[in-house]
Amino acid sequence: QVQLVESGGGVVQAGGSLRLSCAYSGRTFSSYAMAWFRQAPGKEREFVAAITWNGENTYSADSVKGRFAVSRDNAKDTAYLQMNSLKPEDTAVYFCAARKYYSGSYEEPKGYDFWGQGTQVTVSS
């Protein structure tokens, strides 16, 4: 059974940085593409970034391009989201997700097989 556990969230001032981690437990982490989504109060869950199973390709939402970077370490079964130049509008619960076979857009939540419980990120102005 696959489990995903996020960590690294917290409260930070605008312009600051945080690094989120997503620890994977289960079989063959390297078989899964990984992604980060976020959900602010009263809003739908939105795509943030994704990385292919081998780390060769990454994808980011326009709202975070140039500020956030997704990465993974297959030896440690962990995915990361480095967040720089944080803005108050980045405040949300951040979720990591894993998918294996779905071939549609990385931005579609329905394509992901497993989700973490989320970690809160709050950016103060």
Backbone torsions as a table, in degrees:
resi	resn	phi	psi	omega
1	GLN	NA	135.9	-178.3
2	VAL	-89.6	135.2	172.7
3	GLN	-130.0	141.4	176.9
4	LEU	-122.4	130.9	-179.5
5	VAL	-129.0	116.5	177.8
6	GLU	-87.0	151.7	173.7
7	SER	-153.0	167.3	175.9
8	GLY	103.5	-4.2	178.1
9	GLY	-71.4	171.0	179.3
10	GLY	165.7	-164.7	179.5
11	VAL	-107.5	131.4	-178.2
12	VAL	-142.8	151.3	177.7
13	GLN	-78.3	154.8	176.6
14	ALA	-55.1	137.8	-176.4
15	GLY	91.9	-11.2	-179.0
16	GLY	-83.0	-174.8	-176.3
17	SER	-132.6	153.2	171.3
18	LEU	-144.7	152.2	172.0
19	ARG	-122.5	119.5	176.3
20	LEU	-92.1	145.3	175.5
21	SER	-121.3	149.2	176.9
22	CYS	-130.5	105.5	-179.0
23	ALA	-88.5	127.2	-177.3
24	TYR	-103.6	135.9	171.1
25	SER	-129.2	137.6	-175.1
26	GLY	140.9	-163.1	-178.4
27	ARG	-93.9	146.0	168.4
28	THR	46.5	65.8	174.5
29	PHE	-53.3	-38.3	-175.4
30	SER	-68.8	-5.7	176.7
31	SER	-85.5	-11.5	-172.1
32	TYR	-107.6	136.3	163.9
33	ALA	-75.9	146.9	-177.4
34	MET	-121.3	149.1	-179.5
35	ALA	-145.4	161.7	173.2
36	TRP	-120.5	135.3	173.3
37	PHE	-125.4	165.4	175.1
38	ARG	-142.7	156.3	179.4
39	GLN	-142.4	118.7	176.3
40	ALA	-92.7	157.8	-179.5
41	PRO	-55.5	130.3	177.6
42	GLY	77.5	5.0	-178.4
43	LYS	-121.1	162.6	177.3
44	GLU	-77.7	158.1	175.8
45	ARG	-65.6	135.3	-178.4
46	GLU	-127.7	149.0	179.2
47	PHE	-69.2	140.2	176.6
48	VAL	-114.5	-56.3	-177.2
49	ALA	-163.0	158.2	178.6
50	ALA	-145.6	158.3	179.0
51	ILE	-141.2	138.6	-179.5
52	THR	-71.0	169.5	-172.9
53	TRP	-58.3	-33.5	-176.9
54	ASN	-100.2	1.5	178.0
55	GLY	79.2	4.8	-174.9
56	GLU	-76.4	-26.6	-178.1
57	ASN	-128.8	138.7	176.0
58	THR	-128.4	156.0	-178.2
59	TYR	-138.9	140.3	-179.1
60	SER	-136.9	150.3	173.1
61	ALA	-69.2	149.9	-179.4
62	ASP	-57.5	-33.5	-175.7
63	SER	-68.0	-17.1	-177.9
64	VAL	-119.6	-2.6	-179.0
65	LYS	-57.1	135.1	178.9
66	GLY	84.6	-10.3	179.8
67	ARG	-117.2	-38.1	-178.3
68	PHE	-108.5	148.9	176.4
69	ALA	-139.6	130.3	177.5
70	VAL	-99.1	142.9	178.3
71	SER	-150.7	173.6	178.4
72	ARG	-151.6	155.6	174.5
73	ASP	-128.4	100.8	-175.5
74	ASN	-68.5	-21.5	177.0
75	ALA	-73.0	-24.6	-178.8
76	LYS	-107.5	2.2	-179.0
77	ASP	53.3	44.7	-175.1
78	THR	-138.4	139.9	171.6
79	ALA	-112.8	154.6	-175.5
80	TYR	-132.2	155.9	170.5
81	LEU	-134.3	106.6	175.6
82	GLN	-86.8	123.3	-176.1
83	MET	-119.2	116.4	179.1
84	ASN	-116.5	164.1	178.1
85	SER	48.7	49.1	-175.4
86	LEU	-65.6	146.0	-179.7
87	LYS	-120.7	156.2	177.1
88	PRO	-54.5	-32.7	-179.9
89	GLU	-72.0	-5.8	173.5
90	ASP	-83.0	-6.1	179.5
91	THR	-61.9	124.1	-176.9
92	ALA	-177.6	171.6	165.5
93	VAL	-88.5	128.5	-178.2
94	TYR	-103.5	131.6	-178.4
95	PHE	-119.2	141.7	168.2
96	CYS	-102.4	155.4	-176.4
97	ALA	-146.3	153.5	-178.8
98	ALA	-128.3	141.0	176.8
99	ARG	-140.3	150.6	-176.1
100	LYS	-118.9	-48.9	-170.1
101	TYR	-109.3	-20.6	-174.9
102	TYR	-63.1	133.7	-175.4
103	SER	-108.6	3.9	179.3
104	GLY	-78.7	-168.7	-177.3
105	SER	-60.4	143.0	176.6
106	TYR	-66.9	-16.0	-178.0
107	GLU	-80.5	-9.3	-175.8
108	GLU	-89.4	113.9	179.4
109	PRO	-57.8	-30.2	-175.6
110	LYS	-65.3	-16.7	-177.8
111	GLY	-81.3	-6.1	-173.8
112	TYR	-97.9	137.5	-174.6
113	ASP	-87.3	-33.5	-174.6
114	PHE	-136.3	146.4	-179.2
115	TRP	-133.3	147.8	171.0
116	GLY	-83.9	179.7	-176.6
117	GLN	-86.5	-13.3	176.8
118	GLY	97.1	153.6	175.4
119	THR	-136.4	137.3	-174.8
120	GLN	-82.2	132.2	172.2
121	VAL	-120.3	123.7	178.9
122	THR	-123.6	124.2	-179.4
123	VAL	-112.4	117.7	-178.4
124	SER	-93.5	147.3	-178.5
125	SER	-90.4	NA	NA
